[in-house]
Amino acid sequence: MSHDRDTYRARDAGQTLAQALANSLAPPTAPGFDWATCTGTPANKLLPVTLQDTAMNVPYTTNCAAAKTGDRILLLTVGHLTTAIAILTQ
């Protein structure tokens, strides 16, 4: 009986490993671009912006270091990370 239980555990472990490998080989999602409105000045490596009525703080590139309230900001989203990459209008 113990042998059967070990066989099922090994099969489950193999299926879990195969699924993890398949997930790691899946193609990444395409990057997305959007624009937001700057709601303050950069602080602590984050830029406060409003995107579609949602306030958030996002990391920014040096292109956005001079951003100020009211500026339109270009955002790049890759996976779960959104970054401010440019000031569109001042």
C-alpha positions in Angstrom: 0.0 0.0 0.0 2.8 2.4 0.8 4.3 1.8 -2.6 1.1 3.0 -4.3 1.0 6.1 -2.1 4.6 6.9 -3.1 3.7 6.4 -6.8 0.9 8.9 -6.5 3.0 11.4 -4.7 5.8 11.1 -7.3 3.2 11.6 -10.1 1.8 14.7 -8.4 5.2 16.1 -7.9 6.0 15.5 -11.6 2.8 17.2 -12.7 3.6 20.2 -10.4 7.1 20.4 -11.8 5.9 20.2 -15.4 3.3 23.0 -14.8 5.9 25.2 -13.1 8.2 24.7 -16.1 5.4 25.4 -18.6 4.6 28.6 -16.7 8.2 29.8 -16.7 8.4 29.2 -20.5 5.2 31.1 -21.2 5.8 34.3 -23.3 5.7 37.5 -21.3 2.8 39.9 -21.7 3.3 42.7 -24.1 4.3 46.1 -22.5 1.6 48.6 -22.2 1.7 52.4 -22.4 -0.7 54.9 -20.8 -0.6 58.5 -19.7 -1.4 59.9 -16.3 -1.5 63.3 -14.6 1.3 64.2 -12.2 -0.1 65.2 -8.8 3.0 66.3 -7.0 6.8 66.4 -7.1 9.0 63.3 -7.2 10.0 62.1 -3.7 11.7 58.9 -2.3 12.2 57.7 -5.9 8.4 57.7 -6.5 6.3 60.1 -8.6 2.7 60.7 -7.5 0.3 60.4 -10.5 -3.4 59.9 -11.1 -4.4 57.3 -13.8 -8.1 57.0 -14.6 -9.2 58.4 -11.3 -6.7 56.1 -9.4 -4.0 57.8 -7.4 -0.7 55.9 -7.2 3.0 56.4 -6.7 5.2 55.0 -9.4 9.0 54.8 -9.9 10.3 57.1 -12.5 13.2 57.5 -14.9 15.5 60.6 -14.9 13.4 62.0 -17.7 10.6 62.6 -15.1 12.8 64.1 -12.4 11.6 67.6 -13.1 7.9 66.6 -13.2 5.5 68.9 -11.4 1.8 69.0 -10.6 -0.4 69.0 -13.7 2.2 67.5 -16.1 1.1 64.7 -18.4 3.3 61.7 -17.8 3.9 58.7 -20.1 3.7 55.4 -18.2 5.2 52.0 -19.3 3.8 48.9 -17.7 5.6 45.6 -18.1 4.2 42.7 -16.1 3.3 44.0 -12.7 5.7 47.1 -12.7 4.6 50.5 -13.9 7.2 53.2 -14.5 6.9 56.9 -15.4 9.2 57.3 -18.4 8.6 60.7 -19.9 6.9 64.1 -19.5 4.4 64.5 -22.4 3.3 68.1 -21.7 4.1 70.6 -19.0 
